[in-house]
Amino acid sequence: MSLLSDLINLNLSGTTKKIIAEYIWIGGSGMDLRSKARTLDGVVSDPQKLPKWNYDGSSTGQAPGEDSEVMCDAYTPAGEPIPTNKRYNAAKIFSHPDVAAEVPWYGIEQEYTLLQKDLKWPIGWPVGGYPGPQGPYYCGAGADKAFGRDVVDSHYKACLYAGINISGINGEVMPGQLGDELWVARYILERITEIAGVVVSFDPKPIEGDWNGAGAHTNYSTKSMRNDGGYEVIKKAIGNLQLRHKEHIAAYGEGNERRLTGRHETADIHTFSWGVANRGASVRVGRDTEKAGKGYFEDRRPASNMDPYVVTSMIAETTILWKP
């Protein structure tokens, strides 16, 4: 009898041309990832050629029981995007000629916290207690500083193997928390933590008290910002963000008020600020950008549970399309 791991890792290519396609979508809460698999006759080179497939939306909080079929992208049977399909509106903004001409670039620093499965307490932390104060954990090494590295490294390699544009990882300030990139990466992370027997949390403040929260700092630039004279474009864009601060905060993730307190490398949620090399500001501009007179900026307000479709499209809309 083969081991279960042997069966899971069976290489099917020598016995059949059929492949397994995993369909992934975002559930009704906006953060729960769902998936199911189907067999295809062969490799599909273009995602547009994948067969459309439905799922039971009444079981994911996305449709009533009497009309529960929802397409995975996710649309109603009539072809209308359901309310939780944030990708639809994002696609409209990114296809706008003015936005497309600016070629916006994003780098999202996805932070998350690994929890013990049964206790919902950070891994590496003593049961019912706390580790030493923050300080040695950020980019740390050693069994008493870096917790869950096997999960993180596995996730990193799995993302690269899957072709996901992930640029790096690092241990964060609060032990048990690490940084990464997004939706499919989140799904892969959920699958890896499932195997490892730990729980991943995207809560923006998983542990109350003198501990850093978890964010999704969003680094952003446009073609005009990256060109000579771009620093003035950056300052104008930040000015627009300031004028729409409340709208952005409302869309930047649930529970963010517990994280954006003005402490632990955050700005107060009610006050917009920006500065060069200031990690306590709403928006940070790097010293290299200031020196070069062009580059990018970092919006530090998004929470770890933010929807990247919402945040990225909203930043583009505010800085390129919106007129004060």
N, C-alpha and C positions, 0 to 999 in steps of 0.2 A: 504494500500500500504506500503510495506516494505521500509525502508531507504536504500539508495544505499550501505552504509557501512554494513548493515545487509546482503545484497545479496553477497557482496564481501567476507564476512566472513562465508558464509554458509558451514557447515560441511557436505560433500557429503558421508561420510563413512556409514551413516545409511540408505542411499537410493540406492547406487550403488557401485560396486567394481571398477568402472572406475576411473582413475586418470588423472590429467592434468600434462603433462611433458613440461617444459619450455626449449627450445633449445636456448643457448646463444653463440654468436660468436663475434669476433672482426672485425669491419668494415674496409674499405679501408684506412682510415686515420691512422690506427694503434692505435687510442685511442677511437674511437666511438664504443660503445657497442650496439649490436643489439640482438633482441630475438623474437621468436614467439612460440606459444604453440600448442600442439596437444593432443588429447585424446588417452589414452592407455587403454587396457582392464583390467589391474591390475597393482599392484606394481611390479617394476623391481628392482631386488636386485643387479644386476651387470650392470654398465653403458655400458659394451661391448654388452649387449643384447638389448640395445635400438635400435629401427629401424633407419636406415640411412634416412636422410631427406635433401632435397636441398632448396636453396633459390635463389632469383633473384640477382645475383652478379652485374648486370649492375646498380642496384639501390643503391648499397653500394660502388661503385667505385672499384670493384674487378673482373669484367669480362665485355667483350663487349656485346652489346645488342643481337647480333645474336647467341651468345653461352653463355647464362647468368646463367645457373644452376651451383651452387657451393655447394659442400657438407659442412655441418656445421663445420667440423673439421679444416680446410677448404681446400678442394681439388677440382680439376676440375673433370668433369664426367669421365675423363680418369684415374683418380686416382693419378694425380700429385699434390703435394702441391702447392698452389698459393703463390705468392711472400710475401703476408702479413701473411702467416702461419709460424710464428717464432717458434712455438712449435715443428715443425717437426725437425728442425736442433738441437734444444735444446735436444730433446729426443735422437738423435744420440750421442751427447756428453755425456749425462748422462748415456747412456747404454754402453759406452766404459769401458772395464774391469778395466782399471787403475783408472778411475773416480769412478766407482761403489765400488771398493775396499776401497776408501778413505772416503766413506759415507759422502759427504759434507752436512753441515747444513747451513741454511740461516734464517735470521730474517730481514724482510724488514720493515722499518719505513715509511709507506705511509703517506705523508703529503698532505693536500688539503685545499682549501679555499672555504668557503660558501659565495655565492653572493646573493644579492637581485635580484629577478627575472627580474624586469623591468629595473632596473638601472645598473645591472652588477657591483655593488659596494658592498664591504664586508658587511655582515649583522652585525648589531650593530654599524656601523659607521654612523655618521650624513650625511644626503644627501648632496653631494657636498663638504663635509668637512672631517676632520680627527679626530680620537680619541686622547687621551693623548699618549705620547711617549711609546715605548716598555719598558717592565719592569714588570708590574703587571699581564700580561696576561698569561704567561707561567705557566701551571698547576694551574691557578687561579680559584677562586670561587667568586660568586656574579654577580648580573645582569649587573654591569658595567665593568665586566672583562671577563666573560665566555659567549660567544654568540653562540647560536645554540646547547646548550647542549642536548636539547630534540632530535634533529636529530642524534647527536653523540651517545647518549645512546641507542636510538632505533636501530641504525646500529650495535652497539656492540652486543646487545642481539640477533638481527636477525642473525648475523654471527654465534654466538654460537649455536643458534637453528638449523641453517643449517649445522652444523658440520664443519664449517671452523675453521682452526687452528689460531685463533686470540689471541694474547697474552696480549693485553692491549690497552688503549687509553690515550691520554693526550692533554690538550690545549697547543698550540704552542706559540712561542714568539710573532708573529704578531697576533693581535686579529682577530678572524674569521677563523683561520687555525688550523687543528687538525691532529693527527697522527694515522695510522692504517696499515692493511695488505691487499691481492691483487686481481687478475682479477675478481673472482666471488664476492669478497667483494666490488670491485668497482661497479659491476653491482647492487648489493643489495643497495649500497649507492645511485646510480642513481635513483633507484625505490623509495627509501625513500624520497629523496629530491624532487622528482616529486610529491609525496603526500603532502609534507610539503610546496610546493610552493616556494622553493629556488633552486638556481643553484649551482652545485658543479664544481669547476674549478681545473684542475690539472696543470695549467700554473706555470712554475718554478719561475716566478717573476710577480705575478698578479698586484702588486702595485709598481710603481717605487718610488725611493727615499729611505729614511732612514728606510726601513722595511725589515725584513728577507724574503728571498725567500722560496720556497717550494721544498723539496727534497724527496728522497726515499733512505735514508742511508741504506746500505746493510751490515748487520753483517754476518760474514762468518767464518767457521772453517771446517777443515777436521779431519779425525781420527788421522792422524799424529800430527796435531796441538793440539789436545785435550789430547794426551798422554804425558808422561814425555819426556822432551826434545823438546816439541813442539814449544817453543819460537824461536828456531833456524829455524824451518820449516816456521814459520810465517814470520820471517825476510827475508828469501829467497823468499817466495811468494810475499812479498811486493816489493822486488827487481825486480821480473818479471813484476809486475804491473807498476812499474816505467818505465821500458824499453818499455812497450806497452801503455804508457799514452795516446798518440794521438789517437790510435785505440779505446781505451775504451771511451774517451771523445766523439768521433764521434758517438758512439752507446748508449750513456747514456741519451739521451733525447733532443728534440728540444728546442731551446731557452735557453739552459743551460748557455750560455755565459752571459746572463743578470743576472744570479744568482751567478755564480762562479767568483766573482770580487776581492776576497781577503778581503772582508768586510762581516759583518753580519754572522760570524761563517762559513766562506767558505775560501778555498784556491783559489788563482788565477788560472783560467782555463788553462793557458799556462805553469804553473810550478807545478811539482809533489813534494809533501812533505809528510812526515809522522812523527808522534811523539806520545809519551805516554800522554794520557789525553788531547790532543791538538785538540780542536774543530775547530781550524783554519787551520788544515792540510787536505790534500787530503785523507789520511788514518789515522785513530786514533786507537791506541792500548790502552786498558783499564789498569788502574793501577793493578787491580786484576790479569790480564793476565801476566803482567810483574813480579809481585810478585810470582805467582804460577809457572812461567816458562812454561806455557802452556795455551791454551784457544782459543781465537778468536780475529779477528780485525774487524773494521768498515770502509767500503769504503764509504766516505761521498760525493763522486762526483755525483752519479746518481740523475737525476732530478725527480720531482714528476710525470712527464709524461713518464717515462722510461717504456720499455717493460720488464717485469720480466723474460720472457723466454730468451731474449737477454742478459740481464745483468747477471743473475745467471749462464747461460751456458758459457758466455765469461770469467767470473771470474774463473770458474772451469777449462776451457781450458787453460787459462794463467798460473794458479798456479799449475796445475797437469800435463797437456799434453805438453805445449809449452816449447821448449828448446831454450835458448838464443843463 
